Each structure stands twice: as C-alpha cells, then as structure tokens.
Amino acid sequence: MKFYSTRDARTVGSAGVSFSEAVLKGLADDGGLFVPEAFPQVAQEFSEGIPDEMSYADFAARMLAPFVGEGAIADSLDEICRAAFDFPVPLKTLGSGVSILELFHGPTLAFKDFGARFLAEVMGRIMNTSSQNVCVMVATSGDTGGAVASAFAGKKGFRVCLLFPDHGVSPRQRIQLTCWGDNIRSFAVKGTFDDCQKLVKTAFSDPAWNARFCLTSANSINLGRLLPQSVYYAYWSLKLKFEQGQAPGFVIPTGNLGNAVAAFWAKKMGFPIRELVLATNANRSIGDYAESGQWAPRPSIPTLANAMDVGNPSNMERLQNLIPDWETFKREVPVFSVSDFEIAQVIQKGPSTSGEVWCPHTATAVRAYERMTVEQRAHGPWILVSTAHPCKFPETLEPLVARKLEIPTALSELLSRSLHETPMEPDLAALLAAM
C-alpha cells in the first residue's frame, strides 16, 4: 500500500510513500495530507460477522493490516493493537433505534486515546533502531494534546511540543496538557486553535525547522492517528448489522474532521454504514460549504464545545479528496450546526430524559439527532458518537445538571501533579525561542 498527498495529481512519475514514511512525515512535502492509494474491501472478510472469540484489538489488527503492508510494523501489528486498545469500547442502548458509542474509556477519557496510543506504539517501533530524536509537534483544542502527552510520556527518542490556545481549553483539559514535564513541553499560545494549527503547519513546511528538529505530527493530519479511528466505526457497524439486521447510521460531533473522515474511510472499505451525519457547533465552515459549495474558512468562534472550535478544519482536504463533487457532498454529508443554547439545553435535560450527563461535544450529536425528521430517524438504527467523559468539563456541566460530577481515578491522579507550561505569542519566532 502506498500513500499520496491530497494535492498530488498522480502525474506520471509521481511517487507514493509507505505507511511508515507517511506516519513519520506527518504532512506531505507539498503541504497536503496523506491518503491511501486505494481502500481495500476488508469488510468482505467478515461476511458472517465478527467471530465471538475475536477481540476488538484483534479485529483492529486485521482491518489495518492492508494499510501497513510488510515489514517490522506489519510483523508486530497484533502486539501494537493489543497495547494501544487495552480499554473498553462499549455501545450503550439509549432507546428504540438509538445507541451511544462511548469512546472515552481510555487513559485520558477522550476518543483521542485510540489514535494517540496507536501512533505512539507505531512510531516507537519505527524509531527503535534509530539514534535520531524526533519532535512530535501538536496543535490542540483540548483532548488531542492530553492523549498524545499520555501516549508519548517517557518514550525514549521522542519529545513532544503541545501548542494550545491560552483561553480555549477547559481547566481540566489544561491540567492534562501541562502535568507531564520530562519529554513533554506545553505552550499556551495567545490566540485561537487556528493560530496554533497555522504555527504547526508553517513549521512543517519550513525545511530548516525539519532539519533542526526532525518534526512529525500527532494531530489527525497524521495518517497514524486517523486510520485507527476508523476501526470503531467498522467494528460497531458490523456488530449492529448482524445483531439487528440493518446497517446503522452514525451522528458524529466534529471539529477538525479527523474523526468524521475516519468514518467515511470505514464506509469506503465496505463496512455496513448506512449514512453519516456531522454535528458541528457555531463554527459553521463545513455546513456552509455543504449548503453553498464555496469553501470559506474563517476565524474560530469560542463555544461550550471547545474541542470543536475549528474555523479551518485540516481534514476538509481529505474529505474533499474523497468526495470532490459538491453535489455529491451535499447529498452524502448532512451537517447540523448546533448553538450554545441548544448544547446547554441538551445537557440540562439529559439526566431526566436519558439518565445521562453529556459532555458538550456529545451534546451536539444528541441535538443533531433530535433535529432530524421523523422519517430520517426511522431509516434504521442510529449510533450517536460520544467523544469525551463529562467529568472533564465541570465548569460547564455542573451548573446545568445541578450536581457534582464524580472524578474517575485516571483523572484524579493527574490533578495532583505539578503543572508546566510556557506562554508564547502566536508566531514562529516566539515558538523557536520557546523551544
């Protein structure tokens, strides 16, 4: 399997890169994002469903094998997946025809653990025989940075630089970003997530930076982050198809679009996904494109669902690469933009209507489902994607649900640590000085 840039016209002589090369590079040389040359129809191997004795990690290894190809990573793929996915991936029934996919049972209580842990395991093996140190640079609006820090903390040969908006993450997310020390550096950027992302992309496109720091990315622009996220869509689409006789649809809260693109890739591999609906917050770039056909990124707007506050989502380039025709995009990518007022309403009524306390991001998916027509909801089973544990957002949630939220052990241990962060202006010279 070879991987190509989204900006590669596949002219004569254009060359793809291997899985390992794509993972280490993070971003293609022309600034584009890596995409596979083809989508293997892995679903055909599960024509009778997932065997009872097959674990989630074993399923992941089988599904990802065609992308990894041959070599050291392929030889240890089973081991990589068992180390990365050693936590539950439960589907909880909410009511007739609707379930919630809880992706927050990893060590940092967010869906980003799937990609970050897989990426760290893969990179560790790629660099195992190298004496070169790698700098993993990440722009984060909250959960990505904590997951990457946890996955790479203490890993020999790696240092991690986390760039986060100084006023754009929740207090507990900030602790998860800054409680590490050692090989993890955290930079509080005086700007938005888009400023952080621009800094990372600018550094990656500068040959001098790459030569000096040996940069790689752990954002969802990195193929090694995105591919493992496609696994849970494939896994639960198969499970529901064989349990209920119908392919499910998914409602996905999305900001930088990595999680959503992973779902579209799983569907492209032939897994029984009926349809995919995107839920965004007041940052409407994706929805406006679906309505108008004009891609117009804009500065991000702060909302209650802060991890989705992205005005120029990087993975839009991958989604447009997959669905280049706007009319097809408009038909196949329904988008619901959810306001802060609606998010707050969903959170407030959650305990009485469903017995659940929703994080603000999950609440956007719940509200998008509520806004569907009766006919849309009746199409078949729906899975709402829950991306973060509610305990990470007590300042937002506790006043709305009128109770204290229990803190899981995984988070309480981090809350007791010393914090380390470096404030900086949103420009490359400031970043260089800070590093």
Steps between C-alpha positions, in 0.01 A plus 500: 500500500627845402376834625473821301448866579152646459670756272668240279340483156657153452691615195747271330794449731320604819604272783311388802649425842469201731290494817806553720620793287156662509481464878846649559450785253158590638440747218589446134786703350255712299298586811221255423369217717575134434220280367516132398535411134195274539255379764527122542162331541582355841131465584475205260703294747219541755209391284372290790575759767778530757589164661411483869858420595643804316582792731473864398882523482521191280230640271696827477818317400319310227328811367816714493735234359450590130597863570813412697640270231811294578795546734559557870170679564301228324681230697409663832155636408314259730722606790461869411121479499482305826720761671311796351143377544506354850182675618126445434313633194138460619177569314214598731135481397316829562159408365326342206725528197771718659822418685796694632856398415717588801853573379625650828617198696871538419761647737423866420122453477461608136475333160843640412656214701429258213714686248764634739582164659512320165723772355740489796531121474563518125751786522685331783561197281592704194761690700619198700820461299564872452722723711314809377263684734158596361297806596126431499330837452127527568241777480214419733164645597492278808483121490758422230788648698419312820470170314827553310682603818377191682594272210854638452590588862838349584541347154868492410596686182196730502427843627152648470406866449134578572359831376162594647294824505556671834128569549359218286511188719315401816692515832516122525607465139775752578621282788514200266711709262746638754548236771774295336843667488798285392472452122168690472500880444173697509464845342203727583453699179341844525249431224254244368534136398528620140807704601652189659425292193647764269822502704532123473436498125745785445772321695439179303527682167836658595797276402723665763256408778476143382877467476554644846222328694406190292133591521202268483136557586255324727197703394236328292691629196725201576386183330597297808250694708210478258508138379451339845195722555332333203506170691221575748265603218573177315474286814165630624344527154565127457378418850171684455446374147514138618314563826214706356507414131550863393802717436524790748545869437738708713468855633851638557594817688788650306744791499820428309315222312747217573244285681245557225745420218589177683133402482479578128812289443343207687194532278724511194652167613157341461390489862122517547462868584167630376567871523716752685372823652734772627422715803695824533475789743471868401815463287307447177768468229408139415125558501530816293702312240234226486236768436687728259781301340745777597777405743556805720706437816465767766631585846373259763227600744523392867212275608403263781628212283852642500680201346291558186587871472670474161440751223731339244491122551808332356323178405259680269774445244468123546121509491499702177759261359260215575189685378624765253161569340300756702159365400602155627645657814176690566300179460728267698624728779208647697625756753318640804643813666405508868496821707626542856139549611407162353808334652409634843140384462605146409738482795241639741227253407733201454470355854119506491444385141775240458666468839822630341731795557637597160827676434443813283634324189279194539209740558545633146448149363194447721351830382571422134312172542209681664480741208467224242159443352291204615568341162878540538500347847288210371754401232659245730715478812701808593824521696583833665874541555604609850851641490595607855420422862278768657727532806746699286258795483366564852491880458252462215304195610456521877292823497278351229441159661504641856734239645867421546656265246697203620869506406635167365829372641679558167437873528533547877860375487590763241331779698754459779807555279713813456424699186746623236407742222670774298300804380580623149384730223345339189800532267779270386782708648338476844463124462865462398611705800279297735634169367 
